Amino acid sequence: MVALAAVGTILVATVNSYASSLRAASEIEQFNNLLNQVAAKANEIIAVTEHTNSSTRVFLQMPATVGYQQYWVRARNDSSNSWIEGSFGEIRETTELNRIYLPKGISASGYFVGGHGPAVLESSMNGSIPQFRLASLGD
């Protein structure tokens, strides 16, 4: 009887562990798809801005959470690259980030935290340099 109880406990723990890993993999895939969607829309409005030399603003409907997890997305750049990055939890500098790079020569800034309505993506020209900004509605 004790052996059956032990085997049952092991089986339940194994099934729970497997279900948790499936959920985590699904959430990561959903989050990567969300980052790709933001980056694709950013590239689109940057191209429109460069072509028309005007400002562009779009609202992108974002989920409140990915699975059961809070997330954030931000736009950043350094001297050589611009990118969209994000992760689960609170915004931190030292975390494992998922990044999707934007075309070179773009100045990118701003952030969005899930659960704050649609994301606002704005693009404008500063001389010959395209400026991209990511924000929450109301920022």
C-alpha angles and dihedrals in degrees: 000000000000090000091053091049091050093048090047091051091049091049093049091048091049093050091047091049091049092049091050092051091049091051092048092049090049092050091050091050092049091049093049089051089051092051090049090051092052092046092048092051090046091053090048096053093042089055091049091049093050093046097047098029090226138112120270129196127182134174117224118199108231130188118250091232138000104237102319095327132104113229142184136205128197140178118228143162142189130194094291110024145031123207149166113237138173149154145185122280126019125346110270135162094222107055138104104274133197109218134193115188124226125208115291121263097041125125108220131185145151138062144235128210118204116251096040100101124257123350117244115220116192131181130184140155124255100191102303095337118095113226119208124191130185119198146151120257107274096028 
